[in-house]
Amino acid sequence: MLISNAYAQAADAAADGGLLGLLPMLLMFVVLYFVMIRPQMKRAKEHKNLVEALAKGDEVMFAGVVGRITSVGDTYAEVEVADNVVLKIQKQAVANVLPKGTLKSI
């Protein structure tokens, strides 16, 4: 006959190759976790703590605008950005809390 018979290989060899084939994929997910996911979760936790700690009199920066907090609610804060100019912003929009004394003119 022209066609030869095909026989199955041993199961042990196939199992070892499958496990070794998954090792690079698992290693890639571990590296991805430590390089991207974990630092992002750490930054999100720090921002959440920053937003929760906002208080009246803090000097903050949001969207490139700086000002002093005049009142804080549950989700909104009122920020004085100039004399008699008060903006109501979401607390989540605050990017940074500046050191005391940064703003002299307000």
DRENPA-3360 file (N, C-alpha, C; in nm, 2 decimals, always signed):
BEGIN
1 = MLISNAYA = +0.08/-0.12/+0.00/+0.00/+0.00/+0.00/+0.09/+0.13/+0.00 ~ +0.03/+0.24/-0.04/+0.11/+0.36/-0.05/+0.09/+0.45/+0.07 ~ -0.01/+0.43/+0.15/-0.03/+0.51/+0.27/+0.01/+0.42/+0.39 ~ +0.10/+0.49/+0.47/+0.14/+0.41/+0.59/+0.05/+0.44/+0.71 ~ +0.05/+0.36/+0.81/-0.03/+0.37/+0.92/+0.02/+0.48/+1.02 ~ -0.07/+0.55/+1.08/-0.03/+0.66/+1.18/-0.06/+0.61/+1.31 ~ +0.04/+0.62/+1.40/+0.02/+0.57/+1.54/+0.03/+0.69/+1.64 ~ -0.04/+0.69/+1.75/-0.04/+0.79/+1.84/+0.09/+0.79/+1.92;
9 = QAADAAAD = +0.14/+0.91/+1.96/+0.26/+0.92/+2.04/+0.23/+0.89/+2.19 ~ +0.33/+0.88/+2.27/+0.31/+0.85/+2.41/+0.25/+0.97/+2.48 ~ +0.16/+0.96/+2.57/+0.09/+1.06/+2.64/+0.18/+1.15/+2.73 ~ +0.29/+1.09/+2.78/+0.38/+1.17/+2.87/+0.45/+1.28/+2.79 ~ +0.49/+1.25/+2.67/+0.57/+1.35/+2.59/+0.47/+1.47/+2.56 ~ +0.35/+1.44/+2.53/+0.25/+1.55/+2.49/+0.22/+1.63/+2.62 ~ +0.21/+1.58/+2.74/+0.18/+1.65/+2.86/+0.30/+1.75/+2.89 ~ +0.42/+1.70/+2.88/+0.54/+1.79/+2.91/+0.55/+1.90/+2.81;
17 = GGLLGLLP = +0.52/+1.88/+2.69/+0.53/+1.99/+2.59/+0.42/+2.09/+2.61 ~ +0.30/+2.05/+2.65/+0.19/+2.14/+2.68/+0.22/+2.23/+2.80 ~ +0.28/+2.17/+2.90/+0.31/+2.25/+3.02/+0.42/+2.35/+3.00 ~ +0.52/+2.31/+2.92/+0.63/+2.40/+2.89/+0.58/+2.50/+2.79 ~ +0.48/+2.47/+2.71/+0.43/+2.57/+2.62/+0.35/+2.68/+2.69 ~ +0.29/+2.65/+2.81/+0.22/+2.75/+2.89/+0.31/+2.84/+2.97 ~ +0.43/+2.79/+3.00/+0.53/+2.87/+3.09/+0.56/+3.01/+3.04 ~ +0.59/+3.03/+2.91/+0.61/+3.17/+2.86/+0.49/+3.26/+2.88;
25 = MLLMFVVL = +0.37/+3.20/+2.86/+0.25/+3.28/+2.88/+0.23/+3.32/+3.02 ~ +0.25/+3.23/+3.11/+0.24/+3.26/+3.26/+0.34/+3.36/+3.30 ~ +0.46/+3.35/+3.25/+0.57/+3.44/+3.28/+0.53/+3.58/+3.23 ~ +0.47/+3.59/+3.11/+0.43/+3.72/+3.06/+0.32/+3.79/+3.15 ~ +0.23/+3.71/+3.20/+0.13/+3.77/+3.28/+0.18/+3.82/+3.42 ~ +0.28/+3.75/+3.47/+0.35/+3.79/+3.59/+0.42/+3.92/+3.57 ~ +0.49/+3.93/+3.47/+0.57/+4.05/+3.43/+0.47/+4.17/+3.41 ~ +0.36/+4.14/+3.34/+0.26/+4.24/+3.31/+0.20/+4.29/+3.44;
33 = YFVMIRPQ = +0.17/+4.20/+3.54/+0.12/+4.24/+3.67/+0.21/+4.34/+3.74 ~ +0.34/+4.30/+3.75/+0.43/+4.39/+3.83/+0.47/+4.51/+3.75 ~ +0.46/+4.52/+3.62/+0.51/+4.64/+3.55/+0.39/+4.74/+3.53 ~ +0.27/+4.69/+3.51/+0.16/+4.77/+3.47/+0.05/+4.78/+3.57 ~ -0.01/+4.66/+3.61/-0.13/+4.66/+3.69/-0.10/+4.70/+3.84 ~ +0.00/+4.65/+3.90/+0.03/+4.69/+4.04/+0.06/+4.83/+4.06 ~ +0.15/+4.90/+3.98/+0.17/+5.04/+4.00/+0.04/+5.13/+3.98 ~ -0.04/+5.09/+3.88/-0.17/+5.16/+3.86/-0.26/+5.15/+3.98;
41 = MKRAKEHK = -0.27/+5.03/+4.04/-0.35/+5.01/+4.16/-0.30/+5.10/+4.27 ~ -0.16/+5.11/+4.28/-0.10/+5.19/+4.39/-0.13/+5.33/+4.37 ~ -0.12/+5.38/+4.25/-0.16/+5.53/+4.22/-0.30/+5.55/+4.25 ~ -0.39/+5.46/+4.21/-0.54/+5.48/+4.24/-0.56/+5.49/+4.39 ~ -0.50/+5.41/+4.46/-0.52/+5.41/+4.61/-0.47/+5.54/+4.67 ~ -0.35/+5.59/+4.62/-0.30/+5.71/+4.67/-0.39/+5.83/+4.64 ~ -0.45/+5.83/+4.52/-0.54/+5.94/+4.48/-0.66/+5.93/+4.56 ~ -0.71/+5.81/+4.59/-0.83/+5.80/+4.67/-0.81/+5.86/+4.81;
49 = NLVEALAK = -0.69/+5.83/+4.87/-0.66/+5.88/+5.00/-0.64/+6.03/+5.00 ~ -0.59/+6.08/+4.89/-0.57/+6.23/+4.87/-0.71/+6.30/+4.87 ~ -0.80/+6.24/+4.79/-0.93/+6.30/+4.78/-1.01/+6.29/+4.91 ~ -1.00/+6.18/+4.98/-1.07/+6.17/+5.11/-1.01/+6.27/+5.22 ~ -0.88/+6.30/+5.20/-0.82/+6.39/+5.30/-0.83/+6.54/+5.27 ~ -0.91/+6.58/+5.17/-0.92/+6.72/+5.13/-1.00/+6.79/+5.25 ~ -0.95/+6.91/+5.28/-1.01/+6.99/+5.39/-1.01/+7.13/+5.35 ~ -1.09/+7.21/+5.42/-1.10/+7.35/+5.39/-0.96/+7.42/+5.42;
57 = GDEVMFAG = -0.92/+7.51/+5.33/-0.79/+7.57/+5.34/-0.68/+7.51/+5.26 ~ -0.70/+7.38/+5.21/-0.60/+7.32/+5.13/-0.58/+7.39/+5.00 ~ -0.46/+7.40/+4.95/-0.43/+7.46/+4.82/-0.41/+7.34/+4.73 ~ -0.49/+7.34/+4.62/-0.50/+7.23/+4.53/-0.47/+7.27/+4.38 ~ -0.44/+7.17/+4.30/-0.43/+7.20/+4.16/-0.53/+7.10/+4.09 ~ -0.60/+7.15/+3.99/-0.69/+7.07/+3.91/-0.70/+7.12/+3.77 ~ -0.68/+7.04/+3.68/-0.69/+7.07/+3.53/-0.60/+7.20/+3.50 ~ -0.48/+7.21/+3.57/-0.39/+7.32/+3.54/-0.43/+7.44/+3.61;
65 = VVGRITSV = -0.53/+7.44/+3.69/-0.58/+7.56/+3.77/-0.55/+7.54/+3.92 ~ -0.50/+7.64/+3.98/-0.47/+7.63/+4.13/-0.56/+7.72/+4.21 ~ -0.59/+7.67/+4.33/-0.68/+7.75/+4.41/-0.68/+7.70/+4.55 ~ -0.76/+7.76/+4.64/-0.77/+7.72/+4.78/-0.92/+7.67/+4.80 ~ -0.93/+7.56/+4.87/-1.06/+7.50/+4.90/-1.13/+7.59/+5.01 ~ -1.26/+7.63/+4.98/-1.33/+7.70/+5.07/-1.44/+7.62/+5.14 ~ -1.48/+7.51/+5.08/-1.57/+7.42/+5.14/-1.57/+7.28/+5.07 ~ -1.59/+7.18/+5.15/-1.58/+7.04/+5.10/-1.71/+6.97/+5.13;
73 = GDTYAEVE = -1.77/+6.91/+5.03/-1.89/+6.82/+5.04/-1.86/+6.68/+5.02 ~ -1.96/+6.59/+5.00/-1.93/+6.45/+4.98/-1.87/+6.43/+4.84 ~ -1.92/+6.49/+4.74/-1.86/+6.47/+4.61/-1.80/+6.59/+4.54 ~ -1.84/+6.71/+4.59/-1.79/+6.84/+4.54/-1.72/+6.92/+4.64 ~ -1.63/+7.00/+4.58/-1.56/+7.10/+4.67/-1.56/+7.24/+4.60 ~ -1.57/+7.34/+4.68/-1.56/+7.48/+4.62/-1.42/+7.53/+4.64 ~ -1.37/+7.58/+4.52/-1.23/+7.62/+4.52/-1.23/+7.77/+4.48 ~ -1.16/+7.85/+4.56/-1.15/+7.99/+4.52/-1.02/+8.01/+4.44;
81 = VADNVVLK = -1.03/+8.05/+4.32/-0.92/+8.06/+4.23/-0.87/+8.20/+4.21 ~ -0.95/+8.30/+4.25/-0.91/+8.44/+4.25/-1.00/+8.51/+4.35 ~ -0.98/+8.64/+4.37/-1.07/+8.71/+4.47/-1.21/+8.71/+4.42 ~ -1.30/+8.66/+4.50/-1.44/+8.65/+4.47/-1.48/+8.57/+4.35 ~ -1.39/+8.47/+4.31/-1.42/+8.37/+4.21/-1.41/+8.23/+4.27 ~ -1.52/+8.17/+4.28/-1.53/+8.04/+4.35/-1.58/+7.94/+4.24 ~ -1.51/+7.83/+4.22/-1.55/+7.72/+4.13/-1.60/+7.60/+4.21 ~ -1.70/+7.54/+4.17/-1.75/+7.41/+4.23/-1.70/+7.30/+4.14;
89 = IQKQAVAN = -1.61/+7.21/+4.19/-1.55/+7.10/+4.12/-1.58/+6.97/+4.19 ~ -1.57/+6.86/+4.11/-1.57/+6.73/+4.17/-1.44/+6.71/+4.24 ~ -1.45/+6.64/+4.36/-1.33/+6.62/+4.43/-1.23/+6.53/+4.36 ~ -1.29/+6.44/+4.27/-1.20/+6.35/+4.20/-1.11/+6.42/+4.10 ~ -1.15/+6.55/+4.06/-1.08/+6.62/+3.96/-0.95/+6.68/+4.02 ~ -0.93/+6.68/+4.15/-0.81/+6.73/+4.21/-0.69/+6.64/+4.18 ~ -0.59/+6.71/+4.12/-0.47/+6.63/+4.08/-0.36/+6.63/+4.19 ~ -0.34/+6.74/+4.26/-0.24/+6.76/+4.36/-0.29/+6.85/+4.47;
97 = VLPKGTLK = -0.23/+6.82/+4.59/-0.25/+6.91/+4.70/-0.11/+6.98/+4.71 ~ -0.11/+7.11/+4.70/+0.01/+7.19/+4.71/+0.05/+7.22/+4.85 ~ +0.18/+7.24/+4.87/+0.22/+7.28/+5.01/+0.16/+7.41/+5.06 ~ +0.14/+7.42/+5.18/+0.08/+7.54/+5.24/+0.17/+7.67/+5.21 ~ +0.10/+7.78/+5.17/+0.17/+7.90/+5.14/+0.22/+7.91/+5.00 ~ +0.18/+7.82/+4.91/+0.21/+7.83/+4.77/+0.14/+7.94/+4.70 ~ +0.01/+7.96/+4.74/-0.07/+8.07/+4.68/-0.07/+8.19/+4.78 ~ -0.01/+8.30/+4.73/-0.01/+8.41/+4.82/-0.12/+8.51/+4.79;
105 = SI = -0.16/+8.52/+4.66/-0.25/+8.63/+4.62/-0.40/+8.60/+4.66 ~ -0.44/+8.48/+4.69/-0.58/+8.45/+4.71/-0.61/+8.47/+4.86;
% end
